[in-house]
Amino acid sequence: MPTVPEPAGDSRARRVVIDPEGPVLVEGPVEVVLPDGRIARSDRFTVALCTCRRSHRYPWCDTSHRRRERRPRPANPDSEAGEGRG
């Protein structure tokens, strides 16, 4: 991985929190160097970096990694009552 020089005048350590099932949280402000050389910048105090590459706002996480679980539909008592009629 290539190293990127630290911005001048900002030498304090950044806190990085890794969530195995989600994004990487980084104390901001941050600059992210993308594979094509572009730089994405955020001035927020904490940013979520996408690690699954499903985000529509890559490199920022938009929670696209979350799987949607279907809830079972509640039984409709009216639908069963009409079945025995002839």
Backbone as CSV, one residue per row, in Angstrom:
resi,resn,N_x,N_y,N_z,CA_x,CA_y,CA_z,C_x,C_y,C_z
1,MET,0.846,-1.169,0.000,0.000,0.000,0.000,0.893,1.233,0.000
2,PRO,0.627,2.196,-0.864,1.467,3.391,-0.903,1.232,4.238,0.340
3,THR,2.278,4.911,0.784,2.135,5.806,1.925,1.836,7.203,1.424
4,VAL,1.001,7.883,2.176,0.612,9.241,1.820,1.147,10.164,2.896
5,PRO,1.832,11.222,2.540,2.371,12.117,3.557,1.249,12.742,4.381
6,GLU,1.523,12.924,5.664,0.550,13.538,6.566,0.436,15.019,6.244
7,PRO,-0.803,15.574,6.292,-0.958,17.003,6.024,-0.126,17.828,7.013
8,ALA,0.479,18.886,6.542,1.312,19.743,7.386,0.474,20.391,8.478
9,GLY,1.038,20.452,9.687,0.359,21.140,10.778,-0.671,20.310,11.521
10,ASP,-0.891,19.069,11.150,-1.890,18.235,11.825,-1.238,16.902,12.177
11,SER,-0.483,16.883,13.282,0.291,15.695,13.613,-0.340,14.829,14.693
12,ARG,-1.532,15.166,15.178,-2.135,14.336,16.221,-2.633,13.020,15.640
13,ALA,-2.601,11.996,16.462,-3.034,10.667,16.020,-4.543,10.652,15.798
14,ARG,-4.975,9.931,14.794,-6.404,9.755,14.499,-6.863,8.450,15.111
15,ARG,-8.062,8.450,15.654,-8.643,7.221,16.193,-9.398,6.531,15.070
16,VAL,-9.135,5.232,14.894,-9.796,4.424,13.877,-10.467,3.260,14.596
17,VAL,-11.778,3.096,14.359,-12.530,2.015,14.981,-12.994,1.081,13.871
18,ILE,-12.623,-0.197,13.971,-12.976,-1.178,12.950,-14.142,-2.017,13.442
19,ASP,-15.233,-2.019,12.674,-16.403,-2.830,12.977,-16.397,-3.995,11.993
20,PRO,-16.282,-5.239,12.475,-16.195,-6.364,11.547,-17.414,-6.529,10.642
21,GLU,-18.540,-5.980,11.030,-19.749,-6.111,10.206,-20.194,-4.780,9.616
22,GLY,-19.311,-3.823,9.596,-19.717,-2.518,9.092,-18.538,-1.709,8.614
23,PRO,-18.691,-0.398,8.672,-17.656,0.482,8.147,-16.502,0.659,9.129
24,VAL,-15.469,1.336,8.666,-14.366,1.763,9.516,-14.662,3.205,9.900
25,LEU,-14.698,3.478,11.195,-14.961,4.831,11.687,-13.633,5.527,11.951
26,VAL,-13.488,6.740,11.413,-12.249,7.493,11.541,-12.589,8.881,12.060
27,GLU,-11.829,9.331,13.076,-11.999,10.699,13.546,-11.547,11.639,12.441
28,GLY,-12.346,12.650,12.176,-12.046,13.567,11.096,-11.398,14.834,11.598
29,PRO,-11.147,15.760,10.714,-11.377,15.671,9.280,-10.404,14.686,8.624
30,VAL,-10.811,14.144,7.483,-9.979,13.165,6.793,-9.918,13.457,5.297
31,GLU,-8.825,13.009,4.711,-8.690,12.968,3.261,-8.419,11.521,2.898
32,VAL,-9.169,10.999,1.943,-9.016,9.617,1.506,-8.500,9.644,0.079
33,VAL,-7.369,8.982,-0.130,-6.803,8.886,-1.479,-7.398,7.635,-2.115
34,LEU,-8.154,7.828,-3.192,-8.820,6.727,-3.889,-7.843,6.024,-4.825
35,PRO,-8.167,4.797,-5.233,-7.250,4.039,-6.102,-6.857,4.775,-7.384
36,ASP,-7.750,5.626,-7.897,-7.430,6.344,-9.134,-6.678,7.656,-8.884
37,GLY,-6.331,7.916,-7.601,-5.562,9.107,-7.279,-6.393,10.301,-6.832
38,ARG,-7.700,10.243,-7.042,-8.551,11.340,-6.581,-8.541,11.377,-5.060
39,ILE,-8.844,12.550,-4.504,-8.895,12.706,-3.056,-10.309,13.083,-2.654
40,ALA,-10.865,12.311,-1.721,-12.180,12.616,-1.152,-11.929,13.194,0.235
41,ARG,-12.550,14.312,0.563,-12.317,14.979,1.838,-13.620,15.135,2.605
42,SER,-13.539,14.929,3.911,-14.679,15.172,4.790,-14.180,15.952,5.999
43,ASP,-14.925,16.965,6.390,-14.590,17.778,7.553,-15.393,17.380,8.784
44,ARG,-16.170,16.303,8.689,-16.962,15.836,9.828,-16.047,15.368,10.944
45,PHE,-16.551,15.365,12.191,-15.700,14.957,13.313,-15.485,13.451,13.348
46,THR,-16.379,12.673,12.753,-16.190,11.229,12.569,-16.787,10.851,11.224
47,VAL,-16.063,10.052,10.456,-16.580,9.585,9.166,-16.591,8.068,9.150
48,ALA,-17.509,7.517,8.372,-17.610,6.077,8.194,-17.116,5.737,6.795
49,LEU,-16.041,4.968,6.731,-15.471,4.565,5.446,-16.000,3.199,5.059
50,CYS,-16.483,3.079,3.843,-17.034,1.825,3.338,-15.915,0.816,3.117
51,THR,-16.124,-0.409,3.599,-15.153,-1.473,3.361,-15.708,-2.571,2.466
52,CYS,-17.025,-2.541,2.210,-17.635,-3.606,1.403,-17.787,-3.204,-0.064
53,ARG,-17.603,-1.941,-0.369,-17.715,-1.368,-1.715,-19.132,-1.423,-2.277
54,ARG,-20.142,-1.598,-1.415,-21.539,-1.574,-1.870,-22.128,-0.176,-1.822
55,SER,-21.432,0.749,-1.196,-21.951,2.095,-0.989,-22.116,2.838,-2.312
56,HIS,-23.204,3.565,-2.425,-23.422,4.422,-3.596,-22.663,5.734,-3.438
57,ARG,-22.112,5.968,-2.240,-21.370,7.199,-1.957,-19.909,6.881,-1.642
58,TYR,-19.368,5.789,-2.178,-18.008,5.348,-1.889,-17.032,6.497,-2.045
59,PRO,-16.107,6.724,-1.137,-15.638,5.870,-0.065,-16.427,5.988,1.238
60,TRP,-17.446,6.836,1.271,-18.228,7.017,2.495,-19.288,5.926,2.586
61,CYS,-19.515,5.418,3.766,-20.503,4.361,3.981,-21.902,4.949,3.971
62,ASP,-22.816,4.317,3.262,-24.223,4.728,3.278,-25.116,3.606,3.813
63,THR,-24.541,2.658,4.525,-25.194,1.496,5.142,-25.737,0.491,4.134
64,SER,-25.252,0.513,2.917,-25.676,-0.472,1.918,-25.252,-1.880,2.299
65,HIS,-24.296,-2.008,3.232,-23.814,-3.325,3.646,-24.836,-4.068,4.496
66,ARG,-25.789,-3.351,5.045,-26.780,-4.000,5.912,-27.703,-4.871,5.082
67,ARG,-27.897,-6.067,5.550,-28.818,-6.965,4.855,-30.220,-6.717,5.369
68,ARG,-31.150,-6.665,4.460,-32.540,-6.481,4.853,-33.168,-7.836,5.096
69,GLU,-33.703,-8.001,6.282,-34.361,-9.252,6.614,-35.853,-9.075,6.453
70,ARG,-36.481,-10.042,5.815,-37.930,-9.984,5.641,-38.607,-10.472,6.905
71,ARG,-39.586,-9.727,7.317,-40.366,-10.131,8.478,-41.527,-10.978,7.991
72,PRO,-41.865,-12.037,8.719,-43.020,-12.836,8.299,-44.291,-12.002,8.409
73,ARG,-45.156,-12.167,7.430,-46.416,-11.430,7.445,-47.317,-11.981,8.537
74,PRO,-47.995,-11.096,9.246,-48.933,-11.590,10.257,-50.102,-12.287,9.576
75,ALA,-50.589,-13.339,10.210,-51.731,-14.073,9.647,-52.949,-13.169,9.644
76,ASN,-53.689,-13.199,8.558,-54.902,-12.394,8.433,-56.093,-13.280,8.789
77,PRO,-56.732,-13.050,9.941,-57.838,-13.917,10.355,-59.015,-13.881,9.388
78,ASP,-59.204,-12.793,8.651,-60.319,-12.681,7.708,-60.155,-13.611,6.517
79,SER,-58.905,-13.878,6.096,-58.678,-14.721,4.923,-59.004,-16.177,5.198
80,GLU,-58.795,-16.646,6.432,-59.103,-18.032,6.773,-60.591,-18.256,6.986
81,ALA,-61.328,-17.225,7.422,-62.756,-17.373,7.711,-63.562,-17.635,6.457
82,GLY,-63.131,-17.122,5.327,-63.895,-17.272,4.094,-63.627,-18.561,3.345
83,GLU,-62.659,-19.354,3.774,-62.288,-20.551,3.039,-63.342,-21.655,3.128
84,GLY,-64.094,-21.752,4.239,-65.042,-22.841,4.400,-66.397,-22.586,3.773
85,ARG,-66.584,-21.414,3.233,-67.890,-21.079,2.659,-68.021,-21.665,1.269
86,GLY,-69.231,-22.019,0.946,-69.370,-22.703,-0.281,-70.143,-22.102,-1.322
